[in-house]
Amino acid sequence: MSLRGRLLLAVGAVALIALLTADVATYAALKNFLYDRVDQSLAATQQPLDHNVGPRPHPGDNTIDIGRFAPGTYVQVRDSDGSVLYTAPGRYIGGQEYTPEVPQQIDLGGRSSRYFTVGASEGGGPDFRVRASTLANGAQLVVAVPLDDTVATLNRLLAVEIAVTVAALVAAAAFGWWLVRVGLHPLREVEATAEAIAEGDLSRRVPGEDNKTEVGRLAHTFNTMVERIQQAFTARDATEARLRRFVADASHELRTPVAAVSAYAELFERGANERPADLDRVMTGIRAETARMGDLVEDLLFLARLDEGRPLERAPVELVTVAAQAIDASRAVGPEWDMRLEAAQPVDVTGDATRLRQVLDNLLGNALKFVAPGDEPRITVTGRRTDSGTVAIAVADQGVGLPPGADERVFEEHHRAHPSYDGRGLGLAICRRVVERHGGSITARNNPAGRGAVFELTLPSAD
């Protein structure tokens, strides 16, 4: 059975029990009230009879006209041994006289009077309410009245109660159906949302989670569960995307050095091992391509670790010193280039000094690839504070600059702004990932004041 059916059944059962209880209580209360009224009338009938019943008559004289004291009431006077002394018939009902079927012996149980109900001596007659009491002369007085009016009243009440109960049950069922329908409307929304989620729409949410009701708490719990499921699927998709990208990147980048190594191996098989000059060239090429593959694998693994969210070291770093070290290393590689470091004051940030040095090395290396001897690649460290609490580092070169539109894609993996550049296309991608992991950003643009390009990164200040 559905929840709606169970709720309607429960509402109907509760309403039925309440109505039956009210009906029984009302019926019993009215019955007691009417019987008390009859008993009071019987008690009032005794008073004139008690003073007008004379001494015991002769035996066999068992009738006396005492009905005038209680019109329409059945009256009987008995001796203490139960012998009938006087009898007055009761009223006629529908043209027929009925008499109560009074027991031959009436035990008052030590009391002055007793009330009880008996049937009629004739078949189909009404019930009688009987009062038996002891008179002043020691005789026993039995007074009875038919209960036809009282029973008719009670039967009418019973009919009214049945009609009202049926009508109330129908109204309760109709109102309960409407109330259950309104109350279960949020659950239908939960059902519809769950079906949509089961079909793959994880963006759906159940409305009304802010309501301070049971359904509102259910909606909040359900939405929280779906949110976590969506996050899990998003994380899984991101992991799969990173894996696919890593495999694609590795395949793309390793294809050239593997082909080169294969070519050198083929030269070796064709007799290069017997010619010293060719052998030296083959071995040198194999070592170069192997080193290139090693560097490539290291870069790819480092990017994969960054994508996985592995934490970087967080410590105070003075960027002017890091920049000076990067310039010294670059001068060792290309001493013919003029490099300058301009800084008004020390600049402190919080981050991983090794990875920040790698960013500066990559930016310097990228600048050196596109300048000619005598040009001036320049690093500027600005220590001024901005409204956002950041510091800026700019690497400017005097090279060929960026092609149109390259400033938007230069930090993408494997993107080469200049087709003549034979690098791996991962250096600037690594720069962007490292800077973003430090809470900063990096941009590239052509130098508006002259030749070359400017790579500028911003990092949060340690202050």
Number of C-alpha atoms within 10 A of each C-alpha: 5 7 10 15 12 11 14 21 15 13 19 19 14 14 17 17 12 12 19 15 12 14 19 13 12 15 17 13 12 16 17 12 12 18 17 12 13 20 20 11 13 22 16 12 19 21 12 12 20 17 11 10 17 9 8 14 12 8 9 10 12 16 15 15 11 20 18 10 15 19 14 16 20 23 27 23 27 23 16 13 10 14 16 20 21 22 19 22 20 21 18 12 12 6 7 9 13 23 22 24 15 19 9 11 11 15 12 14 8 7 9 11 17 17 17 12 17 16 19 17 14 13 8 9 17 21 22 23 20 24 22 24 24 21 20 10 13 11 22 26 23 25 26 29 24 28 18 14 11 17 15 11 15 17 13 12 17 16 12 13 19 15 12 14 19 14 12 16 20 13 12 19 18 14 14 20 18 13 14 17 14 11 13 15 13 18 17 12 16 20 13 14 21 19 13 15 16 10 9 10 13 17 12 16 21 21 15 16 19 11 13 9 11 10 19 18 15 18 23 19 14 18 20 14 12 19 16 12 13 16 13 12 13 12 13 12 12 14 15 12 12 16 13 12 15 16 13 12 19 16 12 12 21 19 12 13 19 16 12 17 19 13 15 22 15 13 15 17 11 10 11 18 15 11 10 10 10 16 17 13 13 21 16 13 17 20 13 15 20 16 13 17 19 13 13 21 16 12 17 21 14 15 19 17 12 17 14 13 9 10 10 15 13 12 12 13 18 16 24 22 14 18 23 17 15 21 21 14 14 17 14 9 12 14 12 12 17 14 18 13 14 13 17 11 11 13 21 19 20 18 23 19 19 12 17 19 18 18 23 23 21 19 22 24 16 17 24 21 12 18 18 14 11 10 17 19 24 19 26 18 21 20 19 15 14 11 5 8 13 19 22 21 21 20 21 25 27 22 21 16 24 19 12 10 10 17 17 11 14 21 23 15 18 18 17 19 18 13 8 7 11 8 16 18 19 22 21 22 20 23 23 19 20 24 19 16 18 21 12 18 18 20 15 21 20 22 17 9 6 11 15 22 23 24 22 19 21 20 21 20 19 16 10
